[in-house]
Amino acid sequence: MKMSWLTYALMTVAFWGVYGVILHMGRGSMPGTPPNPSPEGAHAGLKAFLLVCVAYAVIGVIAAMVLKGRGSNFSFTSSGIAISLVAGIAGAAGALTLVLALGAAGQAGYGALAATAVMPIVFGGAPVVNSIVSMLLHPPSKESFKSLPLFVAGIVLAATGAVLVAKFAPVSAPPAKKAAAVAVR
């Protein structure tokens, strides 16, 4: 089945749109996290990240099977390998720092809603960085810009939107007191 780039892009939006929320839920389901805190809770984010890495390995095996099914001869170039590994390191480092950001935001009062503060910064800031780095590595021709002012306005709006969504993100309500503890006898 052949899909357009836009279909794949929208699928990525859907997957990455739920990624931070589910990742933070996984972190919060690890041993030592509330409602049963213990020193082991300090490792919850790295445990979640470890399982993300396992998932990447599983998807990597599936990608190899897709390559084989499409008739690839599995030839690679050394530069293709090196650059792709650097990309993987950047992606994995981003996933690791995302886990750490979600944990820190959870501790800073956002609780279970940490993703509401963290993900807008990530998804608003990443396109801005992507645009700048892409243009530095591959400078566009003056003719390719339909409107430089509108492009700059888009970057400013993306960054501003990310900051506003994160700044005014809801925080978790304090944990409810157990009914038995507050019941009047």
Stockholm file with secondary structure:
# STOCKHOLM 1.0

chainA/1-185         MKMSWLTYALMTVAFWGVYGVILHMGRGSMPGTPPNPSPEGAHAGLKAFLLVCVAYAVIGVIAAMVLKGRGSNFSFTSSGIAISLVAGIAGAAGALTLVLALGAAGQAGYGALAATAVMPIVFGGAPVVNSIVSMLLHPPSKESFKSLPLFVAGIVLAATGAVLVAKFAPVSAPPAKKAAAVAVR
#=GR chainA/1-185 SS CCCCHHHHHHHHHHHHHHHHHHHHHHHHTSTTCTTSCCGGGGGHHHHHHHHHHHHHHHHHHHHHHHHHHTTCCCCCCHHHHHHHHHHHHHHHHHHHHHHHHHHHHIIIIIGGGHHHHHHHHHHHHHHHHHHHHHHHHSCCCGGGCSCHHHHHHHHHHHHHHHHHHHHTCCCCCCCCCCHHHHCCC
#=GC SS_cons         CCCCHHHHHHHHHHHHHHHHHHHHHHHHTSTTCTTSCCGGGGGHHHHHHHHHHHHHHHHHHHHHHHHHHTTCCCCCCHHHHHHHHHHHHHHHHHHHHHHHHHHHHIIIIIGGGHHHHHHHHHHHHHHHHHHHHHHHHSCCCGGGCSCHHHHHHHHHHHHHHHHHHHHTCCCCCCCCCCHHHHCCC
//
